[in-house]
Amino acid sequence: MQAAIWGPPDRILRELEARRGVIGEFELNTAFRFGGLPFDLAERSLKLFAKEVLPVLKTWNTQETAHAAE
């Protein structure tokens, strides 16, 4: 398991799911502009993350809450 995760949305989700399987729930800290990455590319990455990854991550919390209520 790597500390940093990057790549297309499907890879990010696979890596986060693997991490979740090993350590359980965790707090996510993201950085979209680092290492001299141009602002426009960082902004596109952030928007893609918000569109493709965040909706899936939100379902994880919903599933955990529903399971805890049973």
C-alpha positions as protocol buffer text, in pm:
chain_id: "A"
residue {
  index: 1
  type: MET
  ca { x: 0 y: 0 z: 0 }
}
residue {
  index: 2
  type: GLN
  ca { x: 143 y: 336 z: -105 }
}
residue {
  index: 3
  type: ALA
  ca { x: 102 y: 657 z: 93 }
}
residue {
  index: 4
  type: ALA
  ca { x: 26 y: 867 z: -216 }
}
residue {
  index: 5
  type: ILE
  ca { x: -244 y: 776 z: -465 }
}
residue {
  index: 6
  type: TRP
  ca { x: -269 y: 930 z: -811 }
}
residue {
  index: 7
  type: GLY
  ca { x: -405 y: 852 z: -1153 }
}
residue {
  index: 8
  type: PRO
  ca { x: -743 y: 824 z: -1321 }
}
residue {
  index: 9
  type: PRO
  ca { x: -1057 y: 801 z: -1107 }
}
residue {
  index: 10
  type: ASP
  ca { x: -1091 y: 422 z: -1135 }
}
residue {
  index: 11
  type: ARG
  ca { x: -735 y: 370 z: -1010 }
}
residue {
  index: 12
  type: ILE
  ca { x: -785 y: 614 z: -723 }
}
residue {
  index: 13
  type: LEU
  ca { x: -1102 y: 434 z: -617 }
}
residue {
  index: 14
  type: ARG
  ca { x: -935 y: 91 z: -635 }
}
residue {
  index: 15
  type: GLU
  ca { x: -643 y: 213 z: -425 }
}
residue {
  index: 16
  type: LEU
  ca { x: -869 y: 379 z: -168 }
}
residue {
  index: 17
  type: GLU
  ca { x: -1083 y: 67 z: -144 }
}
residue {
  index: 18
  type: ALA
  ca { x: -773 y: -146 z: -90 }
}
residue {
  index: 19
  type: ARG
  ca { x: -655 y: 92 z: 182 }
}
residue {
  index: 20
  type: ARG
  ca { x: -997 y: 79 z: 345 }
}
residue {
  index: 21
  type: GLY
  ca { x: -981 y: -301 z: 341 }
}
residue {
  index: 22
  type: VAL
  ca { x: -647 y: -299 z: 523 }
}
residue {
  index: 23
  type: ILE
  ca { x: -692 y: -21 z: 779 }
}
residue {
  index: 24
  type: GLY
  ca { x: -1068 y: 37 z: 790 }
}
residue {
  index: 25
  type: GLU
  ca { x: -1218 y: 383 z: 785 }
}
residue {
  index: 26
  type: PHE
  ca { x: -969 y: 665 z: 745 }
}
residue {
  index: 27
  type: GLU
  ca { x: -962 y: 1039 z: 693 }
}
residue {
  index: 28
  type: LEU
  ca { x: -874 y: 1147 z: 341 }
}
residue {
  index: 29
  type: ASN
  ca { x: -638 y: 1438 z: 283 }
}
residue {
  index: 30
  type: THR
  ca { x: -599 y: 1551 z: -78 }
}
residue {
  index: 31
  type: ALA
  ca { x: -354 y: 1776 z: -259 }
}
residue {
  index: 32
  type: PHE
  ca { x: -408 y: 1865 z: -622 }
}
residue {
  index: 33
  type: ARG
  ca { x: -130 y: 2117 z: -677 }
}
residue {
  index: 34
  type: PHE
  ca { x: 218 y: 2006 z: -584 }
}
residue {
  index: 35
  type: GLY
  ca { x: 561 y: 1968 z: -738 }
}
residue {
  index: 36
  type: GLY
  ca { x: 519 y: 2267 z: -965 }
}
residue {
  index: 37
  type: LEU
  ca { x: 202 y: 2135 z: -1129 }
}
residue {
  index: 38
  type: PRO
  ca { x: 41 y: 2420 z: -1326 }
}
residue {
  index: 39
  type: PHE
  ca { x: -272 y: 2567 z: -1172 }
}
residue {
  index: 40
  type: ASP
  ca { x: -498 y: 2481 z: -1468 }
}
residue {
  index: 41
  type: LEU
  ca { x: -400 y: 2114 z: -1457 }
}
residue {
  index: 42
  type: ALA
  ca { x: -449 y: 2102 z: -1079 }
}
residue {
  index: 43
  type: GLU
  ca { x: -792 y: 2261 z: -1119 }
}
residue {
  index: 44
  type: ARG
  ca { x: -893 y: 2006 z: -1385 }
}
residue {
  index: 45
  type: SER
  ca { x: -776 y: 1725 z: -1158 }
}
residue {
  index: 46
  type: LEU
  ca { x: -975 y: 1860 z: -866 }
}
residue {
  index: 47
  type: LYS
  ca { x: -1290 y: 1891 z: -1078 }
}
residue {
  index: 48
  type: LEU
  ca { x: -1250 y: 1537 z: -1212 }
}
residue {
  index: 49
  type: PHE
  ca { x: -1201 y: 1407 z: -856 }
}
residue {
  index: 50
  type: ALA
  ca { x: -1516 y: 1590 z: -744 }
}
residue {
  index: 51
  type: LYS
  ca { x: -1717 y: 1451 z: -1034 }
}
residue {
  index: 52
  type: GLU
  ca { x: -1595 y: 1090 z: -1043 }
}
residue {
  index: 53
  type: VAL
  ca { x: -1446 y: 999 z: -704 }
}
residue {
  index: 54
  type: LEU
  ca { x: -1631 y: 1196 z: -436 }
}
residue {
  index: 55
  type: PRO
  ca { x: -1978 y: 1060 z: -522 }
}
residue {
  index: 56
  type: VAL
  ca { x: -1847 y: 706 z: -469 }
}
residue {
  index: 57
  type: LEU
  ca { x: -1673 y: 798 z: -144 }
}
residue {
  index: 58
  type: LYS
  ca { x: -1996 y: 951 z: -15 }
}
residue {
  index: 59
  type: THR
  ca { x: -2173 y: 617 z: -63 }
}
residue {
  index: 60
  type: TRP
  ca { x: -1914 y: 450 z: 158 }
}
residue {
  index: 61
  type: ASN
  ca { x: -2017 y: 669 z: 452 }
}
residue {
  index: 62
  type: THR
  ca { x: -2384 y: 604 z: 380 }
}
residue {
  index: 63
  type: GLN
  ca { x: -2328 y: 228 z: 369 }
}
residue {
  index: 64
  type: GLU
  ca { x: -2135 y: 233 z: 698 }
}
residue {
  index: 65
  type: THR
  ca { x: -2403 y: 442 z: 870 }
}
residue {
  index: 66
  type: ALA
  ca { x: -2681 y: 214 z: 745 }
}
residue {
  index: 67
  type: HIS
  ca { x: -2491 y: -97 z: 856 }
}
residue {
  index: 68
  type: ALA
  ca { x: -2425 y: 50 z: 1203 }
}
residue {
  index: 69
  type: ALA
  ca { x: -2797 y: 123 z: 1247 }
}
residue {
  index: 70
  type: GLU
  ca { x: -2894 y: -243 z: 1192 }
}
